Amino acid sequence: MENKEFIIKESDFILKPSISDSYCFWDLTFYKRVKKRDTGKYEMELGNTMYGIPLSNALTKIAYHRTAKKFNEDNIRLFDYIKALDESYKEILKLCKEKSPEDFDTGE
């Protein structure tokens, strides 16, 4: 049986296993907003990829990325940045919270 690779895709990133048989390391690519020269319109394109990073590091980088997108000002207070970063990380962890084995319906 062929092992198919899966991809985790959100509106702002793509996360996929670095090696198809091992889910210890992941490749993370963020989308970036790019202005097209010919039309002048903005489109989303894939940016640079970070290769072979542990899942915990990928989640942290996603939190940093999302926090940076929230602030448009040139100068912000450190307190505001850390608070927003904490909120972004908690949001991601809330999505990733594991269920206990009792929560799964096994059909038995």
N, C-alpha and C positions, 0 to 999 in steps of 0.2 A: 504494500500500500504506500502510495506517495505521501510524503509529509508536506502539507501545504503551509506556506508562510502566511501569517495573518498580519494585518496592519492596524494600529490604533490611530484613528484619524479624528481630529477635532478641527474647529474652525480656524485655529491659529498654529497647529503643528501636525506633524506626522511622526509616529514612533513605531519602529519595526525592529525585530530581532536582528542582531548583527550576524549571527550564524544560525542557520535554519534549525539545527538540532539542539541549540543551547539558548536558553532564555535568561542567561546571566548578564549579557551585554546587549545594549540597544543602540540604534542609530536614531538620532533626533534631528528633525528638520523643521524650522519655523517658516511660516509664510511671511512674506514681506510685501508691503504696499509699494508699487512701482508706477511711476508716471510714464506712459508710453509717449515716445517722441512724435510719432506720426499723428496720433489722435488727441494727445493731451489728456487722455482719461487715465484714471488710476485703476490698476488691476493688481490682483494678488498673485504673487509668484513664489516658488520655493526658493529659500535662501540657502546659505551654507549648511552643510550637514555636520553634526558632531558624531563621530563614529566610535562605537565600542565603549559606551558609558554605562555604568550600573543604573538600574531602574531608579534607585533612590536619588542619584545625581540628576537624572533626567527630570524627575518630578520637581526637584529644587530649581532647575534651570527654567522649567515651565512657569513656576511661581515668579521667578525674577523677571522673566519676559512679560508676563501678564501685568505685573506691577509697574514695570517701566512704561507700558502702553497707557496706563491710567493717568500719568502725569504729563501735561503739555507745557508746564511752566519751566522756565530756565532754572529757577531756584526754588527748592522746597526744603522744608525742615526735615532733619533726620528722623525725628519722631514720627512725622507723617508717612515717610517712606517705610520705616520699619513696621508701622501699624498696618499699612496697605500690603506689605510683603507677607506679614503674618496672616492676614485675611485671605490672601491668594493661596497660600500654602494650606491653610485649613480647609479651604474650598476643595482643593485637589484631594486632600486626604479623606475628606468626607465622601467623595466619589469612589475612592479606592478602599474604603473600609470593608474589611473581610467579614463575611457572615460565618457563623458557627455551623458545623456540620448538621446540627438540628434544624437549621433554617432552610435546608434544601429538601425538596420533595423528591424522593427517590422512586416513587411510584409503587412502593411495596405495600 
